Amino acid sequence: MPSTPPRPRGRRPGRTALACAALAALACAAGCAADPARPRTAPPAGQAPSAAGGARAAERPFTLAASGDVLPHASVIQQAAADAGGTGHDFRPMLAGVAPVVSAADLAICHMETVYGENGDYSGYPSFKSPPEIARALADTGYDSCSTASNHTLDDGAPGIARTLDALDRAGVAHAGSARTEQEAGRPARLTAGGAEVAQLAYTYGTNDIPLPEDRPWSVALIDRQRIVDDARAARRAGADVVVVSLHWGTEWQTAPDGRQLALARELTASATGGRPDIDLILGTHAHVPQAYEKVNGTWVVYGMGDQIAGAMINYEGVHDPRGNHGSIARFTFSPPATPGERWEVTRAEYVPQWMDTVAGRVVNLADAVAKGSARPEHHTALAAVTAAVLGRGAAGDGLVMGR
């Protein structure tokens, strides 16, 4: 979406983000050699083996935080250049206001909507090429993994995908949804927290009518119900205790989830194997406005988290729409099952309202601003709008609360 022109650290210890085992190599769970590029450390004495054949750490509750679209319009790129003092681009100050929330979570997931350019060849809407320094900023803010499947994933073809995933790899951020090789396309992002193995899968509704490359039809994962279920089941067989699905879906500028979102959410959350749901959490992006959270068939679905980073947004009527800079961070606490092999349950569900201040070029934690007494009138307006959207399908009745 277009935007108007602007008006002129450290990752927490004790958390790992691991590249996943290829789904094509599921048989390795039975004893083949590990990927030599990413060796697994030997378990301490006394640890029990996991279902995948590796070590099982002592299980404990863990928090998973997730946020919406990172969409660097030209104004955002200019702000990052200014924050870097004229050398490169620094996106860390832009994210500093929500870094405490992100870095405090045991796992944190973002949505990187755009691909990266190189050597100063950067652009905003309509064909995005973002500075690769944003990958380091995401890592320093505390993100462990990003979904990379979106309608803009093919904006610069296969080279754009390669530059993006290369930069995320260098920054130590896992990724799911786009791929450089066919083998990579068969891998979820694999993460660990609380003694649990967490798999993240990611898909998009389309690529803005840009056809998938004939020689690389696997470059971007497209939404297909059966494929998602099959991938989730494969991840579970490979040892995932928690399966998270990131979906780039919905109708832009529509606060209410559309019929396709509602139907797919019902179908995916109803899918189960041996009585255990195949998917444990669904995280939505794309609409550019906050959408509802809802518990569907016992599984939390976030239809849309809104934009985390974006310029001042122009809607389809050609006017500035403040909702395009509203968003939420979803935060869920997963607790281990009482009986091994059963589901890890969400025992606390929270949303943290946020707002991108496009004048200052900063993301604001609205709940924190209100609690500290520093909130301005526009903060209260944004907080009310985000809350109304998030609770629009009765999530408060299932225990969703506002976090900080």
C-alpha positions in Angstrom: 0.0 0.0 0.0 1.2 3.6 -0.6 2.4 5.9 2.1 3.0 9.7 2.4 6.5 11.1 2.7 8.0 11.4 6.2 8.4 14.6 8.2 11.7 15.2 8.8 20.4 -4.0 22.4 21.2 -7.2 22.2 19.4 -10.6 22.0 18.5 -12.2 25.3 20.5 -15.3 26.4 19.2 -18.8 26.8 17.0 -18.9 23.7 17.8 -20.6 20.4 16.4 -20.4 17.0 17.3 -23.5 15.0 16.9 -24.1 11.3 14.4 -27.0 11.0 15.0 -30.4 9.7 13.8 -30.8 6.1 10.5 -32.5 5.8 12.0 -34.5 3.0 14.3 -36.0 5.6 11.6 -37.0 8.1 13.1 -40.5 8.1 16.1 -39.1 9.9 14.1 -39.1 13.0 14.7 -42.8 13.0 18.5 -42.4 13.1 20.2 -40.9 10.1 23.0 -38.3 10.4 22.2 -34.8 11.5 22.6 -31.8 9.2 26.3 -31.1 9.4 25.8 -27.4 8.9 23.7 -27.2 12.1 24.9 -29.8 14.6 22.8 -30.5 17.7 24.6 -30.5 21.0 24.7 -33.7 23.1 22.1 -33.7 25.9 23.0 -33.4 29.5 23.0 -36.7 31.4 19.5 -37.6 32.6 17.5 -36.0 29.9 14.8 -38.1 28.3 14.6 -38.6 24.5 12.0 -36.6 22.6 9.5 -38.1 20.2 11.9 -37.1 17.4 14.7 -39.1 18.9 16.7 -36.2 20.3 17.0 -34.9 23.8 14.0 -33.7 25.8 14.8 -30.9 28.2 12.8 -30.3 31.3 9.5 -29.0 30.3 8.1 -25.7 31.5 5.7 -23.0 30.3 6.9 -20.6 27.7 5.7 -17.4 26.1 5.4 -16.9 22.4 5.0 -13.3 21.1 4.1 -12.5 17.5 3.6 -9.2 15.6 2.3 -8.0 12.2 3.6 -6.8 8.9 7.0 -5.2 8.7 6.3 -3.0 5.6 9.1 -0.4 4.9 7.6 2.2 2.7 9.9 4.9 1.3 9.3 7.1 4.3 10.3 4.3 6.6 13.5 3.7 4.7 14.3 7.4 4.9 13.7 7.4 8.6 16.0 4.5 9.1 18.7 6.3 7.0 18.3 9.3 9.3 18.6 7.2 12.4 21.8 5.7 11.0 23.3 9.1 10.9 24.0 9.1 7.2 25.7 5.7 7.0 23.4 2.8 6.0 20.1 2.2 7.7 19.3 1.6 11.4 15.8 0.3 12.1 16.5 -0.5 15.8 15.3 2.9 17.2 12.1 2.5 15.3 11.4 -0.8 17.2 12.9 0.2 20.5 9.4 0.9 22.1 8.3 -2.7 21.7 11.7 -4.4 22.2 11.0 -5.0 25.9 7.9 -7.0 25.0 9.6 -8.9 22.2 12.8 -9.7 24.0 11.0 -10.8 27.1 9.2 -13.6 25.3 10.8 -17.0 25.1 10.0 -17.1 21.4 9.2 -14.1 19.1 7.9 -14.2 15.6 7.6 -11.4 13.1 6.2 -11.1 9.6 8.8 -9.8 7.0 6.4 -8.7 4.2 9.0 -7.4 1.8 12.2 -8.6 0.2 15.6 -7.0 0.4 17.5 -5.0 -2.2 21.3 -4.3 -2.3 23.8 -1.6 -2.8 21.4 1.3 -2.3 18.7 -0.2 -4.7 15.8 0.2 -2.3 12.2 1.1 -2.9 8.8 1.3 -1.3 5.3 0.8 -2.7 4.4 -0.7 -5.1 7.4 -2.9 -5.7 9.3 -3.2 -2.4 13.0 -3.7 -2.0 14.1 -3.0 1.6 17.5 -2.4 3.1 18.9 -5.7 4.5 19.9 -4.0 7.7 16.4 -4.5 8.9 17.2 -8.2 9.5 19.8 -7.2 12.1 17.3 -4.8 13.7 14.7 -7.6 14.0 17.3 -9.9 15.6 18.5 -7.2 18.0 14.8 -6.4 19.0 14.5 -10.1 20.0 12.8 -11.8 17.1 13.7 -15.5 16.6 11.8 -16.2 13.4 9.9 -14.4 10.6 7.3 -15.5 8.2 8.4 -14.5 4.7 5.4 -15.5 2.5 3.4 -12.5 1.3 1.9 -10.9 -1.8 5.3 -9.0 -2.1 7.6 -12.0 -1.9 8.2 -12.1 -5.7 8.6 -8.3 -6.0 12.2 -8.9 -7.1 12.0 -12.5 -8.2 14.3 -15.2 -7.0 17.2 -12.7 -6.3 15.0 -10.8 -3.9 14.1 -14.0 -2.0 17.8 -15.0 -1.9 19.0 -11.7 -0.5 16.3 -11.7 2.1 16.9 -15.2 3.4 20.6 -14.7 3.3 20.3 -11.5 5.4 18.0 -13.2 7.9 20.5 -16.2 8.1 23.4 -13.8 8.8 21.3 -12.1 11.6 20.4 -15.5 13.1 16.7 -15.1 12.4 14.9 -18.3 11.3 12.3 -18.0 8.5 9.5 -19.9 6.8 7.3 -19.3 3.8 9.8 -18.6 1.0 12.8 -20.6 -0.2 16.0 -20.5 -2.2 16.0 -24.2 -3.0 13.4 -26.9 -3.3 14.9 -28.7 -0.3 14.5 -25.5 1.8 10.9 -25.2 0.7 10.2 -28.4 2.6 11.4 -27.0 5.9 9.4 -25.2 8.6 11.3 -22.9 10.9 12.3 -25.0 14.0 12.5 -23.3 17.4 12.9 -24.5 21.0 11.5 -23.1 24.2 10.4 -24.5 27.5 11.7 -27.9 26.5 9.3 -27.9 23.6 10.1 -28.1 19.9 8.1 -25.5 18.0 7.6 -25.5 14.2 6.5 -22.5 12.3 4.9 -22.8 8.9 4.0 -19.9 6.7 1.8 -19.3 3.6 0.3 -16.5 1.5 -2.9 -16.2 -0.5 -1.0 -15.0 -3.6 1.8 -12.9 -5.0 0.0 -9.9 -6.6 -0.5 -11.8 -9.9 3.2 -12.3 -10.3 3.5 -15.9 -11.5 5.6 -18.4 -9.6 8.9 -18.9 -11.6 8.5 -22.0 -13.8 11.8 -23.4 -12.7 11.1 -22.5 -9.0 7.4 -23.2 -8.3 8.3 -23.8 -4.7 9.7 -20.3 -4.1 6.7 -19.1 -2.2 4.3 -21.3 -0.2 0.7 -20.6 -1.2 -2.3 -21.2 1.0 -3.8 -24.6 0.3 -5.8 -26.3 3.1 -4.6 -29.8 2.4 -1.0 -28.8 2.0 -1.1 -26.9 5.3 -2.5 -29.9 7.1 0.0 -32.3 5.5 2.9 -30.0 6.4 1.6 -29.6 10.0 1.3 -33.4 10.4 4.8 -33.8 8.9 6.2 -31.3 11.4 4.5 -33.2 14.2 6.0 -36.5 13.1 9.4 -34.8 13.0 9.1 -34.0 16.6 7.2 -30.7 16.9 5.3 -30.3 20.2 3.8 -27.0 19.0 2.9 -26.2 15.4 2.3 -22.5 14.6 0.9 -21.5 11.2 1.4 -18.0 9.8 -1.1 -17.0 7.2 -0.9 -13.9 4.9 -4.6 -13.7 4.1 -7.8 -11.7 4.4 -9.2 -8.5 2.8 -7.1 -5.3 3.0 -8.7 -2.5 5.1 -11.4 -4.8 6.4 -11.4 -5.0 10.2 -13.8 -8.0 10.2 -12.2 -11.3 9.0 -13.7 -12.3 5.7 -15.5 -15.5 4.8 -12.4 -17.2 3.5 -10.5 -16.5 6.7 -13.4 -17.8 8.8 -13.8 -21.0 6.8 -10.1 -21.8 6.6 -9.7 -21.2 10.3 -12.5 -23.6 11.1 -11.1 -26.2 8.7 -7.5 -26.0 10.0 -8.4 -26.0 13.7 -10.7 -29.0 13.2 -7.9 -31.1 11.7 -6.6 -33.6 14.2 -4.6 -36.8 14.3 -5.3 -39.4 17.0 -7.5 -36.8 18.7 -4.7 -34.2 19.0 -5.1 -31.0 16.9 -2.6 -30.8 14.1 -2.2 -27.0 14.5 -1.8 -25.2 17.9 -1.9 -21.5 16.8 -2.7 -19.5 13.7 -1.2 -16.0 13.2 -2.6 -13.8 10.5 -1.2 -10.8 8.6 -2.0 -8.8 5.4 -5.1 -6.7 6.1 -3.1 -3.6 7.3 -5.6 -3.1 10.1 -6.0 -5.0 13.3 -8.4 -7.9 13.2 -10.0 -10.1 15.9 -8.5 -12.9 18.0 -10.8 -15.9 18.4 -10.7 -19.4 19.9 -11.9 -21.7 17.2 -12.4 -25.4 17.9 -10.2 -24.9 21.0 -7.3 -23.3 19.1 -6.4 -19.6 19.1 -6.6 -17.8 15.8 -5.3 -14.3 15.3 -7.0 -13.2 12.1 -4.8 -10.1 11.7 -2.2 -8.3 13.8 -2.1 -5.2 11.6 1.1 -3.4 10.5 4.0 -3.1 12.9 6.1 -0.9 10.7 4.6 1.1 7.8 4.5 4.6 6.5 1.4 6.8 6.8 -1.1 4.6 5.0 -3.5 5.5 2.1 -6.6 3.3 1.8 -8.6 2.4 -1.3 -10.5 5.6 -1.1 -7.3 7.5 -1.6 -7.3 9.1 1.9 -5.0 8.7 4.9 -6.3 5.9 7.2 -4.8 5.8 10.7 -5.9 2.2 11.1 -3.0 1.3 8.8 -0.6 2.1 11.6 -2.5 0.3 14.4 -1.5 -3.2 15.4 -1.1 -5.7 18.2 1.5 -8.1 19.5 -0.1 -11.4 20.3 1.4 -13.2 23.3 0.4 -16.7 24.3 1.7 -18.8 27.2 2.0 -22.5 26.4 2.1 -25.0 29.3 3.3 -28.5 29.0 0.8 -31.4 28.9 0.0 -33.3 32.1 0.5 -36.5 30.0 3.4 -36.9 27.6 2.2 -36.8 24.0 -0.8 -34.7 24.6 -1.3 -31.1 23.6 0.7 -28.1 25.0 -2.2 -25.9 26.1 -2.4 -22.1 25.9 -2.9 -21.1 29.6 -2.8 -17.3 29.1 -3.7 -15.2 26.0 -2.8 -11.5 25.7 -2.7 -8.8 23.2 -0.4 -5.8 23.5 -1.7 -2.8 21.5 0.8 -0.8 19.4 0.9 2.1 17.1 3.4 3.3 14.5 4.0 7.0 15.0 4.8 8.0 11.5 5.8 11.6 12.5 8.4 10.4 15.0 9.2 7.2 13.1 8.7 5.0 16.2 6.6 2.1 17.2 4.7 2.8 20.4 3.6 0.3 23.1 0.2 1.9 23.8 -0.6 -0.1 26.9 2.8 1.0 28.4 2.2 4.6 27.4 -1.1 4.6 29.2 0.3 2.9 32.3 3.1 5.4 32.5 0.8 8.3 32.1 2.6 9.5 29.0 -0.2 8.7 26.5 -1.3 11.5 24.2 -4.9 11.8 22.8 -3.9 10.0 19.7 -2.6 7.1 21.8 -5.9 6.7 23.5 -7.7 6.8 20.2 -5.5 4.1 18.7 -5.8 2.0 21.8 -9.6 2.1 21.7 -9.6 1.2 18.0 -7.1 -1.7 18.4 -9.0 -3.1 21.4 -12.4 -2.9 19.6 -11.0 -4.9 16.6 -9.1 -7.5 18.7 -12.2 -8.2 20.9 -14.6 -8.0 18.0 -15.4 -11.7 18.0 -15.8 -12.3 21.8 -12.2 -13.3 22.7 -12.5 -11.7 26.1 -15.0 -14.4 27.0 -12.3 -17.0 26.3 -9.8 -15.2 28.5 -8.0 -12.8 26.2 -6.6 -9.8 28.2 -4.6 -6.8 27.3 -0.9 -7.1 28.2 1.9 -4.6 28.5 
